[in-house]
Amino acid sequence: MRKVVAGLCLALALNVYGIQHCDAASSPEFYTVAEYSLPQSEEPGAQVNIILSANFINNKVINPREIFSYNETVGPRTISRGFTYGSSVAWTGRGYRLVPDVGGGVCRTATVLHQAVKKAGLMPIERHNHSIEVPYAKQGEDAAVWYDKWDYKFKNTLPYPVKIVASADSEKVEVKIEAYSPVKVQLNNRLFNNKTALFIKEGTTMIAWQDAKELFGIPAEIDTSLQSVVFELPETEENKKQLNFINNSNIAFLADQTIELPVPAEIRDENIYIPLRTICEVLNCNVTFNEAENKLVITKI
């Protein structure tokens, strides 16, 4: 009987509340910098609450130095707001146990958010462990939330806005952290659709190596052991030059020459970023900055 009631609750949430799943397409100015997912709960009531809480945090933009609050964003977990009974950890007099609770399951959404926040290099400033280990995360890796008491908060420490893109359905819960790209790139009158956010480091635009490879249409490979990336620069059919960037080095190597970089290459979220202007200069491209459109305009000579 309990399973039937829970199943009806799930069906009502999916149809009456219009949340078959929640998902947001990325806008052209935001790019994924980190993501994390967990399998969906097997408990129908918890599924309702997870889908609903993911819907509440979806598309939330956090400005630089702003603090995000999970409880403020999701709000009270009440029947009137669409939440239903799921399982929550509570003290029963005989120890901590999973008990029926309106809103039970929203901690799974908070946990997925926490892991994505960590991968993005943002700063968690409030997080709580569950009193017992939950099946989907080790203690210390989870994020227990309790309205008006335990919150999950993080601070946007990046110099540009970030956006939470959350999705949940009957199979998984996923959160992406997207960053606003402070600079657009145009090559020969074509706006480039980079896959990851560019960022500014000490006045220098940094681009992910895969985006640089696609932008200029040149072969490139990454060496994870040496933490370096090598671009193949065709000079003639018989002779090719290699341009090598090394993580944390302010020197790049072009064949037998060295090039001093304005800032070192660096790894962020398992990706090597390199100074865009340097590779433009090596390829004999002109670079100008369109301040009105906040855009780097690259022209091949």
N, C-alpha and C positions, 0 to 999 in steps of 0.2 A: 504494500500500500504506500509506504514511504517513497519508494522509487517512482511509483506512478505519479504521486503529487509533485515530486521534484521534476519529473519529466514535463508535467503540465506547466510548471513554473518556467522552465527553460523555453518551452514553446511560446508562452505568453511574452516573455522578454524578447524573443527573436522576432515576433510578429507585431505585437501591440506597440512595443517601444521602438520598432524599426531598427534593430541593431543586429541584423543577420551576421554581420561582422563589421568592425570598424577599421578603416584603412584610409590613409591620405596620400595622394600622389605628391611627390616632391615638387616644389615650385622651382623654376629655372635658377633662382638665386640661392637656393639652399642645396647643400651637398652632404651626403652621409659621411660622418667621421667615425662612427662606432655603432655597433648593433649587437643585440643579444636576444636569445629566445629560449623558451622552455616549452615542454609539452603541456598541453592543456590538462586541467584537472579531470579526473574520471568521474567526479561527483557533479551531477547536473545542476544542483543549486549553486555550487561554487563557480561553474561555468558561466552562469548568468551574471554573477557578481564580477567575475574577471572581465567579461566582455564589456560590461557597463563601465567599470573603472577605467579600462583601457580607452573607452570612448571619451571619458571625461578628460583624460590627460592628453589625448591626441591633438596635434597641431598647436600645442601650447608653446609660445615663444618666450624665451627668457633672455632679457637684455644683459649686457655686460654689468657685472657686480650685483645683479639682481639675484634674490634667493627664491628658489622654487619650493613650495610646500605641497606635499602630496595630499594632506588632509584638507587644506584650503581648496585645492583644485578639484578633488573628487567629491568633497562635501560629506554631509551626514549619510550614513548607510541606513536608510529607512525603507520600509515597505512602500510608502507613498512615493518614493523617488525611483522605484523599480527594482530595488535590491530584494533578495530573498534569503532563505535559510541555507547556509553552507556550514562548513566546519571551521571552528576557531580553537586555538589553544587557550585553555582556561584552567584555573585552580578549582578542583572539585571537592577538596577536603581529604582526598586520598592521593593527592598528587596532581600534576598537570596532565590534562587529557584533552583530546579533541571533542568538542561539544557543539551542538547545533547553535548557530548564531546568525542573526541577520547581517549580511555583508561578508560572511565567512568566505575566504578565497581571495580577497583583495590584496592580501599580503604577497601572493604570487606575482601579481602585476607590479607591486612595489619592488619586489626582488629583481625582476627582469629589468626594471628601470634602473635600479642601483648598479647592476652589473654593466649596463650600457654606459651609465654615467662614469664609472671607473675607467672603462676602456677609452672614453673620450677625453680623459685627463681632467675632468671637472672635479670640484671639491665637495664631497659629501660632508655636511656639517651636523646632521642628526640622523642616526640610524640605530635601531634596536634589534637585538637577537630575540628569536622566539625562546620561550622558557624550556622547550624541548626541541630536539632536532626535527625539522620538517623533512618530508621525503624528497623535496625538489632542490634542497640546498643545504650545504653544511652550515653549522653555526658559525657566525662571523661573515658568511657570504650571503645571508638572507637579510630581509628588511621587514620586520614586524611593525604593523601600524594598528593604531587603536584610536578612534576619533576622539579628539579633545585631550588625549593623554600621550600617546606615542605617535610621533610624526616621522616622515622621511623627508629630509630637506637637503638640497645641494645648492651651491653657489656657482654661477657662471663666471669663471675666472678668465675666460677668453676675452679678447678685446672687441668681439663682435657678437651679435645675437646668435643663440642656438635655438633649435626647435625640436620638440619631442614628437616623433611620429610613431604612434602605437597602433598595433593591430592585434585582434584576438578573434579566433573562431573556435570551432569544436575540436580542432586538432592542436593548435599551438598558440602561444602568446609571444609577441615580438615587440621590441622597442628599438627604434633607431634614433640616434642623436644626430641631427643635422646642423651644420654651421652655415651661417650666411657668408658667402664669398665676398670679401671686400673689394675684389677686383675682377672685372670681366676681361676676356682675351679675344681679340679679333685678329685673324690671319688672312691677309689679302681679301678684305671686304667680307669675310665669312666669320660670324660669331662662333667661337669654339664652345662646344657643350662638354666642359670638363666633368669627369666622373666624381672627383673629390674636390673639397674646398681648397682654393688657394689661400695663403695667408701671408701677412707682411711680417718680416723679421728684420728689425733695425733698418727699416726703409727699403728692404729688398723683397720683391715678390717671389715666393717659393711655390713651386709646382711639383706635384707627385710625378715620379719618373714614368709611370704608365701613361699619364696625360701628356707628358712631353713627347713620349714615343709616338702617340697617336696624333698629336698636334702637328709634328714635323714629318710624320710618315717615315721614320727611320728605325731600323732594328735596334733593340736594346734587350739586355738580360741582366738580372739581378743575381748577385752572389751572396746568399744569406750567411755563409760562413765568414766571409770577409767584410760583410755589411757594406757592399759597394754595388754600383750599377755602371754598366759599360754600354755606351752608345757606339754603333758602327756608322761612321761618317764616310760615305763613298766619295773618294777623290777622283780616281780613275777606275777603269775596269780591272786593272792589274794591282792597284795599290789602294788600300782602304786605311783610314785612320780610326783609332779608337779613342773615345773620350770617356775617361774614368772618373767618377765621383765616389768619394769614400766618406762614410758617416763620420761626423765630428771633425772632418779635416777641412781647413780653409784653402787647400790646394787641390786642383784637379789636374789630371794628366792627359795630354793630347799627344799621342805618339811618344816622342822623346822630349817633349816640352812640358813645362809646368805652367799652370794658370792660377794666379791668385784670385780667390773668390771673395766677393764682398762680405759674405757670411758663410760659415761652414754648412755643408749638407747635413741633414739631420733625419733621424727616424722618428716618426709619429704613428702610433697605432699600426706598427709593423709595416710601415710604408716609408721609403726614402724620398725626401723632398730635396730639390736642388734649386739653385738660383736661376730663375727663368731668363734673366738678362744675359747671363753667361753663355748659355747654350744658344741664345739668339746671336750673340756676337761671334761665336765660333762658326755658326752657319751663315755669317754675313747677312744678317737681317737687320733692317732698321726698326727701331723701337721708339714709339712716341706715346705719350699719355694724354688721353682725352679726359680732362678733369670734369667737364660737364656731365659726361656719361660714366665716369669712374671706370675707364676702360683702357687697357693696354692695346695699342694698335701695332701689329707686327707686319712688316712688309718684306717679302723676299726680294733681294737684289738680283 
